[in-house]
Amino acid sequence: MTTARDQLELLAPALAFLLAAVPLAHLLGRLGVFDAVARRVAHRVHGTWAWWLLAAVTTIVLNLDTTVVLLTPLYLHVARRRGDDPLVLAAIPFLLANLASSVLPVSNLTNLIAAERYELTTSELVKGLGPASLAMIAVGFLTHRAWAARRPTPAVPPTAQVDLTGSVPADDLAPDLDPLAIAVLDEDTGGDGDPFDEERDDRAALATGAVVVLGLLVSFVVGPPLGIEPWAAVVAADVALALRLRWFPLRAVPFTVAAAVAALAVVVGWAVPGDRLEVAVGHGGAVGVVLGALTAAALSAAVDNLPALLVLLEGVDRSSVLPVLLGVNAGAVLTPIASLANLLWLRTARAHGLAVRGPDALRLGLVVGGPAFLAGVVVLAVQRALGG
C-alpha cells in the first residue's frame, strides 16, 4: 500500500510549483506583459487554430502547468482586445493541458513518475501514447469549435470585460476580484492615455517579460538534469519580479488548495486498495486498454490524478501502464478537481477577471474534452489490438 510519506514526497514538486506559479501569473500581469502581447497580436491572429496549436506545443514540450499559467492570462487579454467571448480562448489552455500531456516524459509529472518506475524511454512513450494524443488534440479542436459556435455571441466592443454569458461591467465583477484583476480590467477598458507612453511601457514590459519567460523555458528544459526543479525556477522568477515591482501578491498564493490536495492524497493512499484494482487496470489487449484508461480517468476525476496514479501503479505492470497514464492525464479533463493544473487554471482565470465556476468547468470538460478523451482511448485500443 502506498504510504502517506510516499504520496507527499511525490506530490511535493507539483504542490511547490502550484504555490509558486499562481503568484508568477499575477506578477507578469502587474508588469503588463499579457496586455502588451495582446495589443500586438489580438487582431493579427484570427480564429482559434493558432492558439490551439500553441497550447498543444507548450504542453508537450514544456509541461501542462506552464500552459495554464502563461497562456490563460494571455488568451483572456487577447479575447478582450478582440471583443470575443473570453471563455472560448481561455478554455484552450485548460483542455490542452490535459489532452496533450501524454506525449513526452516532461509533459506531465505523472509521466515522469511512471517512466522512472518502469524505465520507460522517451521513444516508448511517444510511440505508445503519441497517436492517441494526436487524435485527442484533433478531435478536441473539432469539439471545441462546435461548442464555441453554439455559444451566444457577446455583444460587446473590443477590450470590454465578458463573463460566461455576455457582457459584464468591470464594476459589477469587482467585489469578487482581487486588486490585480481590477487593475487588469481598468487597464483593458480605460482611457485616453498617451499612445507614446503606452508604447514605451509595452516595450519595457515585453523586454522584462521575455527575459523572465525565456529564462523559465530554458530552466524547464536543462534544469532537471542539473538538479534544478521547475518549481525552484519559478520561485526565482517570482523573487526577481517582486523585487522589480516592489510588490508581491501574497494573498494569491493558494495555500488552502495545496493543503487540501495533500490531505486528499494521504487519505486516498490509505483508503484505496491499489493492489485490488488490478482486475480493472492490469489486463492486456484492447479490452485492457479501455478498462485501464476508464478506471484511471474515473479515479482521477474523483480524487486528483497524482494520488490516483500512485494508487493505480500498485496494480499494473510495464505492459499495462500506458492506458493508466492516458486515463490519469487526458481523463483529468473531465472534472475541475482531477488535476492540479485544472485547479490552477480555475484560480488563474478567476484572478484575471473570468467569472468561471466549478460547474462551468465541469460542463466544459465533459462536453468538449470528453469526446476527445474517448477518441484517444479508441486509438490506443486499436493500436494495442494491432500489436502496437
C-alpha positions in Angstrom: 0.0 0.0 0.0 1.2 3.5 -0.8 2.1 5.3 2.4 1.4 8.9 3.3 5.0 9.7 3.1 5.3 8.2 -0.4 2.3 10.3 -1.5 3.6 13.5 -0.1 7.2 13.1 -1.4 5.9 12.5 -4.9 3.4 15.3 -4.7 5.8 17.9 -3.2 7.3 19.1 -6.5 3.8 19.6 -8.0 2.5 21.4 -5.0 5.6 23.6 -4.8 5.0 24.5 -8.5 1.4 25.3 -7.8 2.3 27.6 -4.9 4.9 29.5 -6.9 3.1 29.6 -10.3 0.0 31.4 -9.2 1.9 34.5 -8.0 4.0 34.4 -11.2 0.9 34.9 -13.3 -0.1 37.8 -11.1 3.4 39.4 -11.3 3.5 39.1 -15.1 0.1 40.7 -15.2 1.1 43.5 -12.9 4.1 44.1 -15.1 1.8 44.5 -18.1 3.2 41.6 -20.2 -0.1 40.0 -21.1 -1.8 43.2 -22.1 1.2 44.3 -24.2 1.3 41.0 -26.1 -2.5 41.1 -26.6 -2.3 44.6 -28.1 0.1 43.4 -30.7 -1.4 40.0 -31.7 -5.2 40.3 -30.9 -6.2 41.5 -34.4 -3.4 39.7 -36.3 -4.1 36.1 -35.4 -7.7 35.2 -36.3 -9.7 32.2 -35.3 -8.6 29.7 -32.7 -6.4 27.2 -34.6 -3.1 29.0 -33.9 -3.9 29.4 -30.2 -4.9 25.7 -30.1 -1.6 24.7 -31.6 0.4 27.0 -29.3 -1.2 25.4 -26.2 -0.6 21.9 -27.5 3.1 22.5 -28.3 3.6 24.3 -24.9 2.1 21.4 -23.1 4.1 18.7 -25.0 7.5 20.4 -25.0 7.4 22.1 -21.6 4.5 20.9 -19.3 0.9 21.3 -18.6 1.3 23.8 -15.7 3.3 26.2 -17.9 0.5 26.1 -20.4 -2.1 27.0 -17.7 0.0 29.7 -16.0 1.4 31.6 -19.0 -1.3 31.1 -21.7 -4.5 31.5 -19.8 -4.0 35.2 -18.9 -2.6 35.9 -22.4 -5.7 34.3 -24.1 -8.0 36.3 -21.8 -6.3 39.5 -22.8 -6.4 38.6 -26.5 -10.1 37.8 -26.3 -10.9 41.1 -24.6 -8.9 43.1 -27.1 -10.9 41.4 -29.9 -14.2 41.7 -28.2 -14.6 37.9 -28.2 -16.2 35.6 -25.7 -13.2 35.1 -23.3 -14.1 31.6 -22.2 -13.7 30.3 -25.8 -10.0 31.2 -25.8 -9.4 30.7 -22.1 -10.7 27.2 -22.3 -7.9 26.2 -24.7 -5.1 26.0 -22.1 -7.4 24.0 -19.8 -8.3 21.5 -22.5 -4.8 21.1 -24.0 -3.1 20.9 -20.6 -4.9 17.6 -20.2 -5.3 16.3 -23.7 -1.7 17.0 -24.9 0.1 16.0 -21.7 0.9 12.3 -22.5 3.5 12.7 -25.3 6.8 13.2 -23.5 8.1 12.5 -20.0 8.4 16.2 -19.3 4.8 17.0 -20.4 3.4 15.8 -17.0 4.7 14.8 -13.6 2.7 11.6 -13.9 4.8 10.6 -17.0 8.0 11.2 -15.1 6.8 9.1 -12.2 5.8 6.2 -14.4 8.9 6.5 -16.6 11.1 6.3 -13.6 9.3 3.4 -12.0 9.1 1.3 -15.2 12.1 2.6 -17.0 10.1 3.9 -19.9 12.1 5.7 -22.6 11.0 8.8 -24.4 10.6 6.9 -27.6 8.4 4.3 -25.9 6.2 7.0 -24.6 6.0 8.8 -27.9 5.3 5.6 -29.8 2.8 4.3 -27.2 0.8 7.5 -26.5 1.7 9.8 -29.4 -1.0 8.6 -31.8 -3.7 8.7 -29.1 -2.5 12.2 -28.2 -2.7 13.4 -31.8 -6.2 12.1 -32.1 -7.3 13.8 -28.9 -5.7 17.1 -30.0 -7.5 16.9 -33.4 -10.9 15.8 -32.0 -10.6 18.3 -29.2 -10.2 21.1 -31.7 -13.3 20.0 -33.5 -15.4 19.7 -30.4 -14.1 23.0 -29.1 -15.0 24.6 -32.4 -18.5 23.1 -32.4 -19.0 24.2 -28.7 -17.9 27.7 -29.4 -20.2 28.0 -32.4 -23.2 27.2 -30.2 -22.4 29.8 -27.6 -24.2 33.2 -27.9 -22.1 35.9 -29.5 -21.2 38.5 -26.9 -22.5 41.9 -28.0 -19.6 43.9 -26.6 -16.9 46.2 -28.0 -13.3 45.1 -28.0 -11.5 45.4 -24.6 -14.7 45.1 -22.6 -15.0 42.6 -19.9 -17.0 39.5 -20.7 -18.2 36.7 -18.5 -19.7 33.3 -19.5 -23.0 34.6 -20.7 -22.4 38.0 -22.1 -21.0 41.4 -21.1 -20.5 42.3 -17.5 -19.1 45.7 -16.5 -15.9 45.6 -14.6 -17.5 47.3 -11.6 -20.1 44.5 -11.3 -17.3 42.0 -11.0 -15.0 44.0 -8.8 -16.3 42.7 -5.4 -15.3 39.2 -6.4 -11.9 40.0 -7.8 -8.6 40.7 -6.2 -6.8 44.1 -6.8 -4.8 42.6 -9.7 -7.9 41.6 -11.6 -9.5 45.0 -11.1 -6.3 46.7 -12.3 -6.3 44.4 -15.4 -9.9 45.4 -16.2 -9.1 49.1 -15.7 -6.1 48.7 -17.9 -8.2 47.0 -20.6 -11.2 49.3 -20.5 -9.6 52.6 -19.7 -8.8 55.6 -21.0 -7.2 58.3 -23.0 -3.6 57.7 -22.2 -0.7 59.0 -24.3 -0.1 56.3 -27.0 3.6 57.0 -26.9 3.7 56.3 -23.2 1.7 53.2 -23.8 4.1 52.0 -26.5 7.1 52.7 -24.2 5.5 50.9 -21.3 4.7 48.0 -23.6 8.3 47.7 -24.8 9.6 47.7 -21.2 7.1 45.1 -20.1 7.8 42.9 -23.1 11.5 43.1 -22.6 11.4 42.2 -18.9 8.7 39.6 -19.5 10.7 38.0 -22.3 13.8 37.6 -20.2 11.7 36.0 -17.4 9.8 33.7 -19.6 12.7 32.6 -21.8 14.7 32.0 -18.6 11.9 29.8 -17.3 11.7 27.8 -20.5 15.4 27.2 -20.6 15.4 26.1 -17.0 12.5 23.8 -17.5 14.4 22.0 -20.3 18.0 22.0 -19.0 17.4 22.4 -15.3 16.2 18.9 -14.2 19.4 17.1 -15.4 21.3 19.7 -13.3 19.2 19.1 -10.3 17.1 22.4 -10.7 13.5 21.6 -10.3 10.9 23.6 -12.2 9.3 24.9 -9.0 12.7 26.4 -8.0 13.0 28.2 -11.3 9.5 29.7 -10.8 10.4 30.8 -7.3 13.5 32.5 -8.6 11.3 34.3 -11.2 8.8 35.3 -8.5 11.6 36.8 -6.5 13.1 38.7 -9.4 9.8 40.2 -10.5 8.8 41.0 -6.9 12.0 43.0 -6.5 11.4 44.7 -9.8 7.9 45.7 -9.0 8.4 46.1 -5.3 5.2 44.1 -4.8 4.1 40.5 -4.2 0.6 39.0 -4.4 0.8 37.1 -1.1 -3.0 36.7 -0.9 -2.9 34.9 -4.3 -0.7 32.0 -3.1 -3.1 29.0 -3.0 -2.1 27.6 0.4 -5.6 26.2 1.0 -5.7 24.4 -2.3 -2.3 22.9 -1.8 -3.1 21.7 1.7 -6.4 20.2 0.6 -4.7 18.3 -2.2 -2.0 17.0 0.1 -4.6 15.8 2.7 -6.6 14.1 0.0 -3.6 12.3 -1.3 -2.8 10.9 2.1 -6.4 9.8 2.5 -6.5 8.1 -0.9 -3.2 6.4 -0.3 -4.5 5.0 3.0 -8.1 4.1 1.9 -7.9 2.9 -1.7 -6.5 -0.6 -2.1 -4.4 -0.2 -5.2 -3.5 -3.9 -5.5 -7.2 -4.8 -5.6 -7.7 -2.5 -8.6 -5.5 -4.9 -10.7 -8.6 -6.6 -12.0 -9.6 -3.3 -13.8 -6.2 -2.0 -14.8 -3.9 -5.0 -15.1 -5.2 -6.5 -18.3 -3.6 -6.6 -21.7 -5.1 -6.2 -25.1 -7.7 -3.8 -26.4 -10.2 -4.6 -23.6 -7.4 -3.9 -21.1 -6.8 -0.5 -22.6 -10.4 0.5 -22.3 -10.8 -0.8 -18.7 -7.5 0.7 -17.6 -8.0 4.1 -19.1 -11.6 4.5 -18.0 -10.8 3.3 -14.4 -7.8 5.7 -14.2 -9.9 8.5 -15.5 -12.8 7.8 -13.1 -10.4 7.7 -10.1 -8.6 10.9 -11.2 -11.9 12.7 -11.7 -12.8 11.9 -8.2 -9.6 12.4 -6.2 -6.9 14.2 -8.4 -4.7 12.4 -10.9 -1.4 12.3 -8.9 -2.7 10.3 -5.9 -4.8 8.3 -8.3 -1.7 7.3 -10.3 0.3 6.3 -7.2 -2.5 4.0 -6.1 -3.1 2.5 -9.6 0.6 1.8 -10.2 0.4 -0.9 -7.5 -1.9 -2.9 -9.8 -0.2 -2.5 -13.1 3.0 -3.8 -14.8 5.0 -2.3 -17.5 2.8 -3.7 -20.3 -0.4 -2.1 -18.9 0.9 1.2 -17.6 0.2 3.3 -20.8 -3.6 3.1 -20.6 -3.4 4.2 -16.9 -1.3 7.1 -17.9 -3.7 8.1 -20.7 -6.6 7.9 -18.1 -4.9 10.0 -15.4 -3.6 12.5 -17.9 -6.2 13.1 -20.5 -9.1 11.8 -18.4 -8.4 14.6 -15.9 -10.1 16.9 -18.3 -13.5 15.5 -17.1 -13.6 17.4 -13.8 -12.1 20.6 -12.5 -10.6 18.8 -9.4 -9.0 16.0 -11.4 -5.5 17.6 -11.6 -3.6 20.4 -10.0 -3.4 22.0 -13.4 -7.2 22.2 -13.6 -7.3 23.9 -10.2 -4.5 26.2 -11.3 -6.5 27.1 -14.4 -9.6 28.0 -12.3 -7.5 30.1 -10.0 -5.7 31.9 -12.8 -8.8 32.6 -14.9 -10.7 34.0 -11.9 -7.8 36.2 -10.9 -7.8 37.7 -14.4 -11.5 38.5 -14.4 -13.2 35.5 -15.9 -16.3 34.6 -13.9 -15.9 30.8 -14.3 -17.3 28.4 -11.7 -16.7 24.8 -11.0 -19.9 23.6 -12.8 -18.9 25.7 -15.8 -15.5 23.9 -16.0 -17.2 20.6 -15.4 -19.5 21.1 -18.4 -16.6 22.3 -20.5 -14.6 19.2 -19.7 -17.4 16.8 -20.3 -18.8 18.3 -23.5 -15.5 19.3 -25.2 -12.9 17.2 -23.5 -14.9 14.0 -23.1 -15.2 13.1 -26.7 -11.6 13.9 -27.3 -10.5 11.6 -24.4 -12.7 8.8 -25.7 -11.1 9.2 -29.2 -7.7 8.7 -27.6 -8.9 5.6 -25.8 -10.2 4.1 -29.0 -6.9 4.9 -30.9 -4.8 3.3 -28.1 -7.1 0.2 -28.1 -6.9 -0.2 -31.8 -3.1 0.3 -31.6 -2.9 -2.4 -29.0 -5.2 -4.8 -30.9 -2.9 -4.4 -33.9 0.1 -5.3 -31.8 1.4 -1.8 -31.3 
